[in-house]
């Protein structure tokens, strides 16, 4: 029996929109626990580096709060050790010997990304103590709204005068789209469920820092009750689409019924590429899938 989809997060939404097949393979079997676990595939080095970079960012901020500053060499060493922790020892040794150049490139790129993050206006104000009241938040904390468990905490919450600023940091950002603001509003709905944060919508400002094309792009939104309601509707629509997608596989969990990505660029960076028909080319695979769907419909029609 297929599992009811009950979790919503920005990463799940991104996967759903970019490639329905990736969503099903990555998330449809992981409803009981937030931490992703899948025995069928190993996450790509790029995905693991992003995960390691997020952890390093939060650890470095906490050390700064405690008066401990990191050297440039420390950042590089922490990234290397963090990536090693994300992999099992056997895989790390293989990568170190067979893909050492690519490994060094990932570490160097991640360090540049961290360095440039520390040079953004928001981080400079935190590091210089211009922003004094701030806290690192836990993305694993969620709130339940009806049948949906919503994971959308900010990474950092800071207060300036009477405004609470909710900041989310995306190490693999995508350009602003029609839903970006409503995705951000989900953080306000999360914050209003937090006992330590205010209930008044107008006391919040939403920020996102997205790494796109070598730069950190700052987006800023001001919430309203209308936008918060629209955000809730967006989440309901997404979860409904997730369930429809999983149900489409049927009791046999037939992945051939799930649409492929609309973009070759999504395929190129996908951890599931080797398990996907699109590994040999997206366009040809989509033609073959259309043929399979046509034959399935034809058989059902003729059997009536």
C-alpha positions as CSV (number, residue, x, y, z in Angstrom):
1,X,0.0,0.0,0.0
2,X,1.3,3.4,-0.9
3,X,2.1,5.7,2.0
4,X,0.1,8.9,2.5
5,X,2.3,12.0,2.0
6,X,2.1,14.1,5.2
7,X,5.3,16.2,5.1
8,X,5.9,19.5,3.4
9,X,9.2,21.3,3.2
10,X,10.8,23.7,0.6
11,X,13.2,21.0,-0.5
12,X,10.4,18.5,-1.0
13,X,8.4,21.2,-3.0
14,X,11.5,21.9,-5.1
15,X,12.0,18.2,-5.9
16,X,8.3,17.8,-6.7
17,X,8.3,20.7,-9.2
18,X,11.7,20.0,-10.8
19,X,11.3,16.2,-11.2
20,X,8.3,14.2,-10.1
21,X,10.3,11.0,-10.4
22,X,13.0,12.3,-8.2
23,X,10.4,13.3,-5.6
24,X,8.9,9.8,-5.5
25,X,12.3,8.1,-5.2
26,X,13.7,10.5,-2.6
27,X,10.7,11.2,-0.4
28,X,7.7,8.9,-0.9
29,X,9.2,6.1,1.3
30,X,10.4,8.4,4.1
31,X,7.3,9.5,5.8
32,X,8.0,8.0,9.3
33,X,11.3,9.9,9.8
34,X,12.4,13.4,8.7
35,X,16.0,12.2,8.1
36,X,16.3,10.9,4.6
37,X,17.4,7.3,4.3
38,X,17.4,5.3,1.1
39,X,19.2,2.1,0.5
40,X,18.8,2.3,-3.3
41,X,21.1,5.2,-4.0
42,X,23.9,7.3,-2.5
43,X,23.5,11.0,-2.5
44,X,25.8,12.8,-4.9
45,X,29.0,14.5,-3.7
46,X,27.4,17.8,-4.5
47,X,24.4,17.1,-2.3
48,X,26.6,15.8,0.5
49,X,28.8,19.0,0.3
50,X,25.7,21.2,0.6
51,X,24.6,19.3,3.6
52,X,28.1,19.6,5.2
53,X,28.2,23.3,4.4
54,X,24.9,24.0,6.2
55,X,26.1,22.2,9.3
56,X,29.4,24.0,9.2
57,X,27.7,27.4,8.8
58,X,25.6,26.8,11.9
59,X,28.5,25.4,13.9
60,X,30.7,28.4,13.0
61,X,27.9,30.9,14.0
62,X,27.5,29.1,17.4
63,X,31.3,29.3,17.9
64,X,31.2,33.0,17.1
65,X,28.5,33.5,19.7
66,X,30.8,31.8,22.2
67,X,33.8,34.0,21.2
68,X,35.6,31.4,19.1
69,X,36.6,32.6,15.6
70,X,37.7,30.3,12.8
71,X,40.7,30.8,10.6
72,X,40.5,30.2,6.8
73,X,42.4,27.0,7.2
74,X,39.9,25.8,9.9
75,X,37.0,26.4,7.5
76,X,38.7,24.3,4.9
77,X,39.5,21.5,7.3
78,X,36.0,21.5,8.8
79,X,34.5,21.2,5.3
80,X,36.7,18.2,4.5
81,X,36.0,16.5,7.8
82,X,32.3,17.3,7.4
83,X,32.1,15.7,4.0
84,X,33.9,12.6,5.3
85,X,31.3,12.3,8.1
86,X,28.5,12.4,5.6
87,X,30.0,9.4,3.7
88,X,30.9,5.9,4.8
89,X,34.6,5.3,5.1
90,X,34.8,3.0,2.1
91,X,33.2,5.5,-0.2
92,X,35.3,8.4,1.1
93,X,38.5,6.4,0.4
94,X,37.3,5.6,-3.1
95,X,36.5,9.3,-3.8
96,X,39.8,10.5,-2.3
97,X,41.8,8.2,-4.6
98,X,39.7,8.2,-7.8
99,X,38.1,11.7,-7.7
100,X,40.6,13.7,-5.7
101,X,40.6,16.6,-8.1
102,X,36.8,16.8,-8.0
103,X,36.8,16.5,-4.2
104,X,39.3,19.3,-3.9
105,X,37.2,21.4,-6.2
106,X,34.0,20.8,-4.1
107,X,35.8,21.8,-0.9
108,X,37.3,24.9,-2.5
109,X,34.0,25.9,-4.0
110,X,32.2,25.4,-0.6
111,X,34.8,27.4,1.2
112,X,34.4,30.3,-1.3
113,X,30.6,30.0,-0.8
114,X,31.0,30.2,3.0
115,X,33.4,33.1,2.8
116,X,31.1,35.1,0.5
117,X,28.2,34.3,2.9
118,X,30.1,35.9,5.7
119,X,30.5,39.0,3.6
120,X,26.8,39.4,3.0
121,X,25.2,42.4,4.7
122,X,23.2,40.4,7.2
123,X,26.2,38.2,8.3
124,X,28.5,41.2,8.6
125,X,25.9,42.9,10.9
126,X,25.8,39.7,13.0
127,X,29.5,39.2,13.2
128,X,30.1,42.9,14.1
129,X,27.5,42.6,16.8
130,X,25.4,45.3,15.2
131,X,22.7,42.6,15.4
132,X,22.9,41.5,19.0
133,X,19.8,39.4,19.5
134,X,19.9,36.4,17.2
135,X,19.5,32.6,17.4
136,X,20.2,29.6,15.2
137,X,17.1,27.5,14.6
138,X,16.6,23.8,14.0
139,X,15.1,22.8,10.6
140,X,14.0,19.5,12.1
141,X,11.4,21.2,14.2
142,X,8.0,21.2,12.6
143,X,4.4,22.2,13.3
144,X,1.3,20.3,12.3
145,X,-1.5,21.9,10.5
146,X,-4.3,19.4,10.2
147,X,-2.8,16.3,8.4
148,X,0.4,18.1,7.3
149,X,3.6,18.2,9.2
150,X,5.3,21.4,8.0
151,X,9.1,21.7,8.1
152,X,9.9,25.3,7.3
153,X,11.9,26.8,10.2
154,X,14.3,29.7,9.4
155,X,18.0,29.0,9.8
156,X,18.5,32.2,11.8
157,X,16.0,34.4,13.7
158,X,17.1,37.9,14.8
159,X,15.4,40.9,16.3
160,X,15.9,44.5,15.3
161,X,13.9,47.0,17.3
162,X,10.4,45.5,17.4
163,X,10.7,43.3,14.3
164,X,11.6,39.7,14.2
165,X,13.5,38.7,11.1
166,X,13.3,35.2,9.8
167,X,16.3,34.2,7.6
168,X,16.6,31.0,5.5
169,X,19.8,30.2,3.7
170,X,19.7,28.1,0.5
171,X,23.1,26.8,-0.7
172,X,21.7,25.7,-4.0
173,X,19.2,28.4,-4.7
174,X,16.8,28.9,-7.6
175,X,15.7,32.1,-9.1
176,X,12.7,33.9,-7.7
177,X,9.4,32.6,-9.1
178,X,5.7,33.3,-8.5
179,X,5.6,31.1,-5.4
180,X,8.8,32.3,-3.7
181,X,7.0,34.7,-1.4
182,X,4.4,32.2,-0.3
183,X,7.1,29.7,0.4
184,X,8.7,32.3,2.6
185,X,5.4,33.0,4.4
186,X,5.5,29.4,5.6
187,X,8.3,30.4,8.0
188,X,6.0,33.0,9.6
189,X,3.3,30.3,10.1
190,X,6.0,28.2,11.7
191,X,7.3,31.1,13.9
192,X,3.8,31.9,15.2
193,X,3.6,28.3,16.6
194,X,6.8,28.9,18.5
195,X,6.3,29.7,22.2
196,X,9.2,32.2,22.2
197,X,8.1,34.2,19.2
198,X,5.2,36.7,18.8
199,X,1.8,35.9,17.4
200,X,1.4,39.3,15.6
201,X,2.0,38.8,11.9
202,X,3.2,42.4,11.3
203,X,6.1,41.9,13.7
204,X,7.9,39.7,11.2
205,X,10.1,40.2,8.2
206,X,11.1,37.3,6.0
207,X,14.5,37.0,4.3
208,X,16.1,34.4,2.1
209,X,19.7,34.3,1.0
210,X,20.1,32.1,-2.1
211,X,23.4,31.2,-3.8
212,X,22.8,31.6,-7.5
213,X,25.4,31.9,-10.2
214,X,28.3,32.6,-7.8
215,X,26.5,35.2,-5.7
216,X,24.2,35.4,-2.6
217,X,20.9,36.9,-3.6
218,X,18.9,38.5,-0.9
219,X,15.1,38.4,-1.1
220,X,12.9,40.2,1.5
221,X,9.2,39.8,2.1
222,X,6.6,41.5,4.4
223,X,3.9,39.2,5.6
224,X,0.2,39.8,5.9
225,X,-2.7,37.6,7.0
226,X,-3.9,37.3,3.4
227,X,-0.4,36.0,2.3
228,X,-0.2,33.6,5.3
229,X,-3.6,32.1,4.2
230,X,-2.4,31.9,0.6
231,X,0.7,30.1,1.8
232,X,-1.4,27.5,3.7
233,X,-3.4,26.9,0.5
234,X,-0.2,26.4,-1.5
235,X,1.0,23.8,1.0
236,X,-2.3,22.0,0.8
237,X,-2.1,22.0,-3.0
238,X,1.5,20.7,-2.9
239,X,0.7,17.8,-0.5
240,X,-2.4,16.9,-2.6
241,X,-0.1,16.8,-5.7
242,X,2.4,14.6,-3.8
243,X,-0.3,12.1,-2.9
244,X,-1.7,12.0,-6.4
245,X,1.8,11.4,-7.7
246,X,2.5,8.5,-5.3
247,X,-1.0,7.0,-6.0
248,X,-0.3,7.1,-9.7
249,X,2.2,4.3,-9.2
250,X,-0.5,1.9,-8.1
251,X,-0.1,-1.0,-5.7
252,X,2.9,-2.3,-7.8
253,X,4.8,0.9,-7.2
254,X,5.3,1.3,-11.0
255,X,7.8,4.1,-11.5
256,X,7.2,4.1,-15.3
257,X,4.0,5.9,-14.5
258,X,5.8,8.9,-12.9
259,X,6.7,11.8,-15.2
260,X,10.3,12.7,-15.8
261,X,11.9,16.1,-15.4
262,X,11.3,18.9,-17.8
263,X,14.9,20.0,-17.7
264,X,18.1,18.3,-18.7
265,X,19.9,20.5,-16.1
266,X,17.9,18.9,-13.3
267,X,19.0,15.4,-14.6
268,X,22.7,16.4,-14.7
269,X,22.8,17.1,-11.0
270,X,20.4,14.4,-9.8
271,X,21.6,11.7,-7.3
272,X,19.2,9.2,-8.9
273,X,20.4,9.6,-12.4
274,X,21.9,6.1,-12.7
275,X,18.5,4.6,-11.7
276,X,16.5,6.7,-14.1
277,X,15.7,6.1,-17.8
278,X,16.8,9.6,-18.5
279,X,20.5,8.7,-17.7
280,X,20.9,8.1,-21.5
281,X,19.1,11.3,-22.5
282,X,16.0,13.0,-21.2
283,X,14.2,13.7,-24.5
284,X,14.5,10.1,-25.8
285,X,13.3,8.7,-22.4
286,X,10.3,11.0,-22.4
287,X,9.3,9.7,-25.9
288,X,9.7,6.1,-24.6
289,X,7.6,6.9,-21.5
290,X,4.8,8.4,-23.6
291,X,4.7,5.3,-25.7
292,X,4.4,3.1,-22.5
293,X,1.6,5.3,-21.2
294,X,-0.2,5.2,-24.6
295,X,0.0,1.3,-24.6
296,X,-1.2,1.1,-21.0
297,X,-4.3,3.3,-21.8
298,X,-4.9,1.3,-25.0
299,X,-4.9,-2.0,-23.1
300,X,-7.2,-0.7,-20.4
301,X,-9.6,0.6,-23.1
302,X,-9.6,-2.6,-25.1
303,X,-10.2,-4.7,-22.0
304,X,-13.5,-3.0,-21.3
